[in-house]
Amino acid sequence: MGGALVFVGFMGAGKSTAARSASDALGKPLVDIDAEIELRTGRTIPEIFEADGEAAFRELEERTILEVLDGAEPGMPVALGGGALGSARVREALKAHTVCWLEIDEATAWRRAKRSDRPLARDKDAFTRLYFERQATYEAAADVFLPQGGRSFMTRIAARLLEAGAGRRLAFGRAGEAVYPVWFGERVWPVTDDRDVVITDRNVAEHHGARWEKLRQLQMEPGEAHKTLATAERLWTELAEMGATRGSRIIAVGGGVAGDVAGFVAATYQRGIPVVQVPTTLVSQIDSALGGKTGVDLPAAKNYVGAYHQPEGVHVLPSMLKTLPAAERAAGYAEVVKTGLIAGGTLWDQIKRGAVDEPDVVLGCARVKLDVVARDEKDGGPRQMLNLGHTVGHAIETVTHYSRYRHGEAVGLGLLAILRLSGQDALRAEVRELLAEMDLPVTMDPSIDVDAVVAATRSDKKRIGANVPYVVLDAPGQLRWGQEIGDAEVRAAVEELR
Ligand SMILES: NC(=O)c1ccc[n+]([C@@H]2O[C@H](COP(=O)([O-])OP(=O)(O)OC[C@H]3O[C@@H](n4cnc5c(N)ncnc54)[C@H](O)[C@@H]3O)[C@@H](O)[C@H]2O)c1
């Protein structure tokens, strides 16, 4: 990242407003391209459209943007028109600048745009088509993803953070009032100081420990078997012994196990100290490090004790995955497939064509998680989507005492079961093939007792009252949650896995 701070997005996304708040935050004058064109031509945009047509306007717009970007001072806020990225020359020029995509849902965009005199907001169907056509272009160009809600605050944070340097992409996590940056890139290791204590596991320390050799660190044994209260108690005690205070901060470096335990320790030590998550597995980069759920397992069931504790920031370094054992990469891949099924659209297209852990896919999956969590911090509604395939997956892990399958492997089996229960035979076959290509199990160990798995689904902690609510899928990107499914059907879907 570098160059000008360029705001892009669909009609009604608030590009001019965002550029103004960045301008206030940075004390730099802004350029609004539409206003600049009107100033230069002495005509309004609707007048130019009316008299000269859209093609002539696009030429004028391209020329204006290229000139403005060419002379832009670093950090200068620039607001582009919604269609500006249709020009290949503009897209090319933007590579030298920092592009902030102001996301907006279609309904809100239409509500705002139809009241205006925008030439492209006269017909609803054409508007909708244009909206979906343009999303992928914005996404591909974006360095910074600014979701709806609390945006002027995020824009100000982004404006300041961007001064920090190049080669990074930035999204935001939100939960209630909390907003935190989620960095992606090779140079996003957190800025640390003496108050920080790294909590990691032995494997991660072996591979990456050189990064934090100057910091205080605590290690846990790797593996789900150590995601326990006993481990948390040892870590609390060691923190106390090393004199950690309420002013200390935990840097959680590791996969979902270390991240969940370290997050829980941070949530509870002296009633809560900040935590920064540095996820090192595919599962943690796209899922567990995002969203603030922390906790440990009980012998009876996974994640039965925990707390919501939003991170202060999340730092995703793609190269950390290079040392990940193949089986762990494969286990994470099950979560990638799950996320693609939740998202549908271009992300699912990339995944079904064979993408695994490319930085764009990691970023895409992480953004799905961030978006769902922002809409529902505590599992009341849309967040349940993230449990696609998890009820049966968790049950398989529980009856095998977390030792037969990795979490992601169990999720893969759970996905196959829920696709059967959703009546998605063709999609189930497609997913089965994707999982098999990664050497993930697509059948369940026949020695596992099917009735025990069905019984274990009933102790799923998402249960409210007598029934376990399932997430079912009608098509990639179209899910329904809170669906009741009878034991006999569940039994048949689990039996089929054997
Ligand atoms: N909090 C949440 O919202 C959430 C969401 C999903 C999953 N989870 C939890 O995440 C856990 C699974 O996480 P996971 O799949 O990351 O497993 P993990 O943390 O056990 O890591 C897998 C293995 O890889 C090793 N490892 C980690 N990073 C490495 C690296 N870069 N190089 C080499 N080895 C590395 C670990 O030491 C471990 O042996 C489960 O406990 C699950 O409940 C939590």
The ligand as a MOL file (V3000), in Angstrom:
LIG
                    3D

  0  0  0     0  0            999 V3000
M  V30 BEGIN CTAB
M  V30 COUNTS 44 48 0 0 0
M  V30 BEGIN ATOM
M  V30 1 N -12.6310 -19.7860 18.3500 0
M  V30 2 C -13.2710 -20.1310 17.2590 0
M  V30 3 O -14.1330 -19.3960 16.7720 0
M  V30 4 C -12.9070 -21.4110 16.5850 0
M  V30 5 C -13.3240 -21.6520 15.2810 0
M  V30 6 C -12.9030 -22.8190 14.6540 0
M  V30 7 C -12.0940 -23.7150 15.3050 0
M  V30 8 N -11.7050 -23.4640 16.5900 0 CHG=1
M  V30 9 C -10.8360 -24.3950 17.3100 0
M  V30 10 O -9.6000 -24.4850 16.6230 0
M  V30 11 C -8.9900 -25.7310 16.9590 0
M  V30 12 C -8.3670 -26.3200 15.7310 0
M  V30 13 O -7.3690 -25.4310 15.2620 0
M  V30 14 P -6.1970 -25.8640 14.2660 0
M  V30 15 O -6.7640 -26.7000 13.2110 0
M  V30 16 O -5.4820 -24.6290 13.9300 0 CHG=-1
M  V30 17 O -5.3240 -26.8620 15.1370 0
M  V30 18 P -4.0590 -26.7120 16.0980 0
M  V30 19 O -4.0230 -25.4220 16.7610 0
M  V30 20 O -4.0800 -27.9200 16.9440 0
M  V30 21 O -2.8280 -26.7920 15.1000 0
M  V30 22 C -2.6060 -27.9850 14.3970 0
M  V30 23 C -1.1600 -28.4750 14.5560 0
M  V30 24 O -0.3080 -27.6820 13.7480 0
M  V30 25 C 0.7610 -27.1570 14.5320 0
M  V30 26 N 1.0690 -25.8720 13.9420 0
M  V30 27 C 0.3610 -24.7410 14.0310 0
M  V30 28 N 0.8650 -23.7950 13.2290 0
M  V30 29 C 1.9310 -24.3310 12.6190 0
M  V30 30 C 2.8500 -23.8560 11.6620 0
M  V30 31 N 2.7360 -22.6430 11.1190 0
M  V30 32 N 3.8470 -24.6750 11.2730 0
M  V30 33 C 3.9420 -25.9390 11.7810 0
M  V30 34 N 3.0830 -26.4590 12.6690 0
M  V30 35 C 2.0790 -25.6560 13.0810 0
M  V30 36 C 0.2310 -27.1560 15.9300 0
M  V30 37 O 1.2750 -27.2150 16.8610 0
M  V30 38 C -0.6160 -28.4080 15.9580 0
M  V30 39 O 0.2000 -29.5240 16.1640 0
M  V30 40 C -10.0720 -26.5580 17.6000 0
M  V30 41 O -9.8240 -26.6400 18.9650 0
M  V30 42 C -11.3360 -25.7840 17.3480 0
M  V30 43 O -12.2920 -25.9620 18.3750 0
M  V30 44 C -12.0960 -22.3330 17.2190 0
M  V30 END ATOM
M  V30 BEGIN BOND
M  V30 1 1 1 2
M  V30 2 2 2 3
M  V30 3 1 2 4
M  V30 4 1 4 5
M  V30 5 2 4 44
M  V30 6 2 5 6
M  V30 7 1 6 7
M  V30 8 2 7 8
M  V30 9 1 8 9
M  V30 10 1 8 44
M  V30 11 1 9 10
M  V30 12 1 9 42
M  V30 13 1 10 11
M  V30 14 1 11 12
M  V30 15 1 11 40
M  V30 16 1 12 13
M  V30 17 1 13 14
M  V30 18 2 14 15
M  V30 19 1 14 16
M  V30 20 1 14 17
M  V30 21 1 17 18
M  V30 22 2 18 19
M  V30 23 1 18 20
M  V30 24 1 18 21
M  V30 25 1 21 22
M  V30 26 1 22 23
M  V30 27 1 23 24
M  V30 28 1 23 38
M  V30 29 1 24 25
M  V30 30 1 25 26
M  V30 31 1 25 36
M  V30 32 1 26 27
M  V30 33 1 26 35
M  V30 34 2 27 28
M  V30 35 1 28 29
M  V30 36 1 29 30
M  V30 37 2 29 35
M  V30 38 1 30 31
M  V30 39 2 30 32
M  V30 40 1 32 33
M  V30 41 2 33 34
M  V30 42 1 34 35
M  V30 43 1 36 37
M  V30 44 1 36 38
M  V30 45 1 38 39
M  V30 46 1 40 41
M  V30 47 1 40 42
M  V30 48 1 42 43
M  V30 END BOND
M  V30 END CTAB
M  END
